[in-house]
Amino acid sequence: MSKGVFLCVGTGGHVLPAYNIIKSMLNQGLDKKNILVVTDSRGVEYFKDKDIEIIVYPFVSSQKGIGVYLLKLIKMLKSIIFLYKSLKKHKPQFLFTTGAYIAPISAIVSKLLNVNFYIHEQNVYSGLGNKIAAPFSNIVFTSFPDTQNIQKNKINYCGPILNLDLNYKKTKVNSNFTIGFQGGSQGSEEINDLVYKICEDKRYLDVDIIHIAGKDNAIVNTSRINYFPHNYIHDMELFYNSIDLQVSRSGGGVLEAAYLNIFQLLIPFKHGTTSSHQRLNAEYLEKINAAKIIDNYDDLTNEIDNFIKNKTKKINKFKIEAGNSVISEILLDELIK
């Protein structure tokens, strides 16, 4: 039986798009037996509730550019050989990757297997893995228009892959103004520090705070009774329906809240390989009036005050189109041709 192979590793920002496109395809009648997921020890956590075949392997990662990949050449070669041998027996119809350090390996293996290769890039500024892999691909699906740092003739701008089951009803249990803070699946020390600071700010004692601190981050105890901390929230629909405003980093995941028309205050990550794309993601959302960029605590409080002051006014609706249907239609066609 031919399979569609989905390769996703690392944090939720790379794994959840694969998870959600698989869910979209299953909802259209695809049999689970036609799906194979390739991931690592972190990524496998997201598929625990799915009866899907999974290959887990410690793929080479790098946060410091292509030079580190070259230094780990032997490990990369071992990864390529392992993946090629593992996939060959499954007769894959296509390989689909959501980027990061598995993308270059996936690209090479797709050529060894002589199958079509698809990439999803969820940021305005492409990551190194997808940039290297793009010349091998048939299509690079993008979440944002005018994606940079990647081969232009491969791009198909279709919008982000999202959890289409989410429904923003704003069914809040109380009338208090509520802010949701989150820094991604791993959390953000900078955002966590801002949360604890605002918890002690007497100006905002009547504001409810829902805080996703990150899976491995300690939660600081406060005396505040309307502070609701979590290391991780599985039911994001409940989270979104409980908040009036979100404060977060600006990885590709911010398009989920934007899709639900939740206004955001964004704090782009300032260091490492993700700094460029986070800033550009935030600038795009600010341009369409879906968010404001903030850089410090004073910016945060000024924007909260402004939002509370104007919340009764009509807020412009910003339109984010999901790419699930475009991508799933192409991949489903691959499996039935």
FILOSE-209613 format. One record per residue (C-alpha): residue in one letter; y, z, x. Coordinates in steps of 0.1 Angstrom, whole numbers. Layout:
# residues N
site code a v Y w Z u X
...
//
This chain:
# residues 337
site code m v 0 w 0 u 0
site code s v 34 w -10 u 14
site code k v 60 w 17 u 18
site code g v 97 w 21 u 21
site code v v 104 w 43 u 51
site code f v 134 w 66 u 50
site code l v 145 w 81 u 83
site code c v 169 w 111 u 82
site code v v 173 w 140 u 106
site code g v 195 w 170 u 112
site code t v 219 w 186 u 88
site code g v 224 w 181 u 50
site code g v 251 w 155 u 57
site code h v 225 w 131 u 70
site code v v 194 w 142 u 50
site code l v 209 w 145 u 15
site code p v 219 w 108 u 12
site code a v 183 w 98 u 19
site code y v 171 w 125 u -6
site code n v 194 w 112 u -33
site code i v 186 w 75 u -28
site code i v 149 w 83 u -30
site code k v 156 w 103 u -62
site code s v 175 w 74 u -77
site code m v 146 w 50 u -69
site code l v 121 w 74 u -84
site code n v 142 w 76 u -116
site code q v 139 w 38 u -118
site code g v 101 w 40 u -118
site code l v 92 w 38 u -82
site code d v 59 w 55 u -74
site code k v 60 w 83 u -48
site code k v 32 w 67 u -30
site code n v 55 w 39 u -20
site code i v 78 w 63 u -1
site code l v 75 w 77 u 34
site code v v 101 w 101 u 49
site code v v 105 w 105 u 86
site code t v 125 w 136 u 96
site code d v 127 w 166 u 119
site code s v 122 w 204 u 115
site code r v 157 w 208 u 99
site code g v 154 w 178 u 76
site code v v 120 w 187 u 62
site code e v 135 w 217 u 44
site code y v 153 w 194 u 19
site code f v 121 w 178 u 7
site code k v 100 w 209 u -1
site code d v 103 w 202 u -39
site code k v 91 w 166 u -36
site code d v 55 w 155 u -34
site code i v 63 w 128 u -8
site code e v 45 w 120 u 24
site code i v 65 w 132 u 54
site code i v 63 w 127 u 91
site code v v 80 w 154 u 112
site code y v 89 w 148 u 148
site code p v 114 w 164 u 173
site code f v 135 w 133 u 179
site code v v 160 w 131 u 208
site code s v 195 w 143 u 199
site code s v 229 w 141 u 216
site code q v 263 w 155 u 208
site code k v 279 w 142 u 241
site code g v 276 w 104 u 238
site code i v 254 w 77 u 250
site code g v 251 w 90 u 286
site code v v 229 w 119 u 274
site code y v 206 w 94 u 255
site code l v 201 w 76 u 288
site code l v 193 w 108 u 306
site code k v 166 w 115 u 280
site code l v 152 w 80 u 282
site code i v 116 w 91 u 287
site code k v 118 w 113 u 256
site code m v 133 w 84 u 237
site code l v 105 w 61 u 248
site code k v 80 w 86 u 236
site code s v 97 w 88 u 203
site code i v 97 w 50 u 199
site code i v 60 w 48 u 207
site code f v 51 w 77 u 184
site code l v 71 w 62 u 155
site code y v 58 w 27 u 160
site code k v 22 w 39 u 160
site code s v 27 w 62 u 131
site code l v 44 w 36 u 109
site code k v 23 w 6 u 118
site code k v -7 w 19 u 98
site code h v 15 w 23 u 67
site code k v 26 w -13 u 66
site code p v 63 w -5 u 59
site code q v 83 w -30 u 39
site code f v 116 w -18 u 53
site code l v 132 w 10 u 73
site code f v 163 w 28 u 59
site code t v 182 w 53 u 80
site code t v 212 w 76 u 72
site code g v 223 w 76 u 108
site code a v 225 w 103 u 136
site code y v 202 w 103 u 166
site code i v 173 w 87 u 148
site code a v 192 w 55 u 141
site code p v 188 w 37 u 175
site code i v 151 w 46 u 176
site code s v 147 w 33 u 140
site code a v 164 w 1 u 150
site code i v 141 w -6 u 179
site code v v 110 w 2 u 158
site code s v 121 w -21 u 130
site code k v 121 w -50 u 154
site code l v 87 w -40 u 168
site code l v 73 w -39 u 133
site code n v 92 w -70 u 123
site code v v 106 w -55 u 91
site code n v 140 w -54 u 75
site code f v 163 w -25 u 86
site code y v 191 w -9 u 66
site code i v 217 w 17 u 76
site code h v 239 w 40 u 55
site code e v 271 w 51 u 71
site code q v 288 w 79 u 52
site code n v 321 w 82 u 72
site code v v 352 w 61 u 78
site code y v 345 w 61 u 115
site code s v 309 w 54 u 123
site code g v 288 w 77 u 144
site code l v 274 w 67 u 178
site code g v 238 w 63 u 165
site code n v 248 w 39 u 137
site code k v 271 w 20 u 160
site code i v 242 w 14 u 185
site code a v 218 w 5 u 157
site code a v 240 w -17 u 136
site code p v 233 w -50 u 155
site code f v 196 w -46 u 146
site code s v 203 w -41 u 109
site code n v 202 w -64 u 79
site code i v 229 w -44 u 61
site code v v 251 w -14 u 69
site code f v 259 w 2 u 36
site code t v 292 w 22 u 38
site code s v 307 w 50 u 17
site code f v 343 w 42 u 26
site code p v 361 w 9 u 26
site code d v 373 w -5 u 60
site code t v 347 w 15 u 80
site code q v 355 w 15 u 117
site code n v 336 w 16 u 150
site code i v 307 w -6 u 137
site code q v 298 w -43 u 135
site code k v 319 w -57 u 107
site code n v 297 w -86 u 97
site code k v 269 w -62 u 87
site code i v 289 w -41 u 63
site code n v 284 w -39 u 26
site code y v 309 w -14 u 12
site code c v 292 w 1 u -19
site code g v 303 w 37 u -20
site code p v 285 w 70 u -11
site code i v 250 w 80 u -21
site code l v 254 w 109 u -44
site code n v 234 w 133 u -66
site code l v 240 w 115 u -99
site code d v 225 w 144 u -118
site code l v 256 w 164 u -112
site code n v 279 w 168 u -142
site code y v 313 w 183 u -140
site code k v 319 w 201 u -173
site code k v 341 w 230 u -160
site code t v 322 w 255 u -181
site code k v 337 w 285 u -164
site code v v 327 w 320 u -175
site code n v 362 w 333 u -172
site code s v 398 w 321 u -170
site code n v 406 w 333 u -135
site code f v 417 w 306 u -111
site code t v 387 w 300 u -87
site code i v 385 w 285 u -53
site code g v 353 w 273 u -37
site code f v 350 w 274 u 1
site code q v 323 w 256 u 20
site code g v 318 w 243 u 55
site code g v 287 w 222 u 51
site code s v 250 w 233 u 52
site code q v 256 w 250 u 86
site code g v 288 w 266 u 76
site code s v 322 w 266 u 94
site code e v 335 w 296 u 115
site code e v 370 w 284 u 110
site code i v 367 w 282 u 72
site code n v 348 w 315 u 70
site code d v 377 w 332 u 89
site code l v 402 w 318 u 64
site code v v 381 w 331 u 36
site code y v 381 w 366 u 50
site code k v 418 w 364 u 56
site code i v 426 w 354 u 20
site code c v 403 w 381 u 7
site code e v 427 w 406 u 22
site code d v 458 w 388 u 11
site code k v 473 w 408 u -18
site code r v 490 w 377 u -32
site code y v 456 w 364 u -43
site code l v 438 w 394 u -56
site code d v 434 w 378 u -90
site code v v 419 w 346 u -76
site code d v 381 w 344 u -77
site code i v 365 w 332 u -45
site code i v 331 w 316 u -42
site code h v 321 w 312 u -6
site code i v 293 w 292 u 10
site code a v 291 w 307 u 44
site code g v 263 w 287 u 59
site code k v 226 w 293 u 62
site code d v 226 w 313 u 94
site code n v 260 w 329 u 93
site code a v 264 w 366 u 85
site code i v 285 w 375 u 55
site code v v 312 w 400 u 61
site code n v 315 w 428 u 35
site code t v 348 w 431 u 17
site code s v 360 w 456 u -9
site code r v 371 w 427 u -31
site code i v 352 w 426 u -64
site code n v 359 w 389 u -72
site code y v 345 w 376 u -39
site code f v 311 w 359 u -44
site code p v 295 w 350 u -11
site code h v 263 w 329 u -5
site code n v 246 w 316 u 26
site code y v 235 w 285 u 7
site code i v 237 w 273 u -29
site code h v 209 w 251 u -43
site code d v 225 w 246 u -77
site code m v 257 w 227 u -67
site code e v 264 w 218 u -103
site code l v 269 w 254 u -111
site code f v 291 w 258 u -81
site code y v 313 w 228 u -89
site code n v 316 w 239 u -126
site code s v 328 w 273 u -115
site code i v 357 w 262 u -93
site code d v 392 w 247 u -99
site code l v 398 w 238 u -62
site code q v 376 w 232 u -32
site code v v 384 w 240 u 5
site code s v 360 w 224 u 29
site code r v 354 w 203 u 61
site code s v 358 w 166 u 56
site code g v 324 w 151 u 64
site code g v 309 w 124 u 42
site code g v 298 w 151 u 17
site code v v 334 w 156 u 5
site code l v 329 w 124 u -16
site code e v 306 w 144 u -39
site code a v 335 w 167 u -51
site code a v 359 w 137 u -52
site code y v 333 w 118 u -74
site code l v 335 w 148 u -98
site code n v 373 w 147 u -97
site code i v 377 w 181 u -80
site code f v 408 w 183 u -59
site code q v 402 w 194 u -23
site code l v 420 w 211 u 6
site code l v 404 w 196 u 37
site code i v 402 w 210 u 72
site code p v 389 w 183 u 95
site code f v 366 w 194 u 124
site code k v 387 w 192 u 155
site code h v 361 w 190 u 183
site code g v 332 w 168 u 195
site code t v 319 w 136 u 182
site code t v 327 w 143 u 145
site code s v 364 w 149 u 150
site code s v 374 w 112 u 145
site code h v 355 w 106 u 114
site code q v 364 w 139 u 97
site code r v 401 w 133 u 102
site code l v 399 w 97 u 89
site code n v 378 w 108 u 59
site code a v 404 w 133 u 50
site code e v 433 w 109 u 55
site code y v 416 w 84 u 31
site code l v 412 w 111 u 4
site code e v 447 w 122 u 9
site code k v 459 w 86 u 5
site code i v 443 w 83 u -29
site code n v 457 w 118 u -40
site code a v 423 w 133 u -41
site code a v 430 w 159 u -13
site code k v 455 w 174 u 11
site code i v 449 w 180 u 48
site code i v 455 w 216 u 60
site code d v 456 w 228 u 96
site code n v 462 w 266 u 93
site code y v 464 w 296 u 70
site code d v 500 w 290 u 61
site code d v 491 w 254 u 50
site code l v 462 w 268 u 30
site code t v 484 w 294 u 11
site code n v 512 w 269 u 5
site code e v 488 w 243 u -10
site code i v 471 w 270 u -31
site code d v 504 w 281 u -45
site code n v 514 w 245 u -52
site code f v 482 w 238 u -70
site code i v 483 w 269 u -91
site code k v 519 w 262 u -100
site code n v 512 w 226 u -111
site code k v 476 w 230 u -125
site code t v 488 w 227 u -161
site code k v 503 w 193 u -153
site code k v 482 w 161 u -158
site code i v 463 w 155 u -126
site code n v 458 w 119 u -115
site code k v 422 w 109 u -118
site code f v 408 w 94 u -86
site code k v 379 w 70 u -89
site code i v 350 w 72 u -65
site code e v 321 w 48 u -72
site code a v 286 w 58 u -62
site code g v 266 w 34 u -41
site code n v 232 w 45 u -54
site code s v 226 w 15 u -78
site code v v 236 w -12 u -52
site code i v 214 w 3 u -25
site code s v 184 w 12 u -47
site code e v 184 w -23 u -62
site code i v 181 w -40 u -28
site code l v 155 w -16 u -16
site code l v 134 w -19 u -48
site code d v 135 w -57 u -44
site code e v 121 w -53 u -9
site code l v 91 w -33 u -22
site code i v 82 w -57 u -50
site code k v 87 w -91 u -33
//
